[in-house]
Amino acid sequence: MTVSVLFLGNSHVAALRRGWAQIAAEFSDWDIQFFAANSTLFNKMTLDDNRVFGAHETTGASPGDPAQLSAAEGAQNANQQDSPQTEQETRYSKHELKFLDQVFGRHLVDLKSFDHVVLVGPNTNEVDFLRQFEPYSIDGIREDSTRSCLSQSAFAAFCTAIAAKRLPEQAWHNWATPRISVLPSPVPRADCPEATPRYSVWARYGADPLTGLSFLKAYRSHVAALYRAHGISLLSPPDAVYDESGLTRPEFGDEPTRLHPRAGVFEENDFHHMSPEYGKTVLRHVLEQLAQD
């Protein structure tokens, strides 16, 4: 029996999509499809009552006319990713619609036609987790006599509260068909620079001998429990993609791929997007997890 899976998300879908091209022949019983956009466009897309997701046409001004959004409004939209969507935020430029046509051949996707939908790249608040617990020693998890101490129960309660801030919206909760899963964005590479604000907390995490992957996994276990209570599965990459620090092995950042085939790769100062080799490795592991489900 063929199992159908849609990988739906932001720019991190690119590595999975290119990786799938290398291993598709090994998974003849799987129907794997992709639908994605950069975060600015993806966060404007909507899910309707029939579980059709994408660039739905809006009423009023033509969604294909880029003049309908001023530069100031566009900047405002980009900075309001966590606020409720407005009609202005759901207008799409000709460039955005052309991108969807060229890369995926459609503006909308019916989620009901799949067995599984994997949301790729959602923010599970791992950065906030690292920042909040950086000053603390935690019983049985990260013990350091020079830091203020937290019990495991306090740690668990705080982890759940941190994860709840980024819980997917209620519209995604408790689906029977398709099953909804979340694959978080990759952990930055182990060579990410502490001097760059975007990576500073990750670099410190990687340099701390008392943390490592087990520390991040302790948080993810609480995220998984919270998501499971809302009918959502949390997926994870295999341990093989990480080095001993708990950050992603640098070689998986070689030629970090973009969504559009002609767009090339991300810049040298990007330590967050990964290569098709990463996508291939993670995709194999994800399909194993879905098969168990």
Secondary structure, 3 states (H helix, E strand, C coil): CCEEEEEEECCCHHHHHHHHHHHHHHCCCEEEEEEECCHHHHCCCEECCCCEEECCCCCCCCCCCHHHCCHHHHHHHHCCCCCCCCCHHHCCCHHHHHHHHHHHCCCEEEHHHCCEEEEECCCCCHHHHHHHHCCEEECCCECCCCCEEECHHHHHHHHHHHHHCCCCCHHHCCCCCCEEEEECCCCCECCCCCCCCCCHHHHHHHHCCCCCHHHHHHHHHHHHHHHHCCCEEECCCCHHHECCCCCECHHHHCCCECCCCCCCECCCCCCCCCCHHHHHHHHHHHHHHHHHC
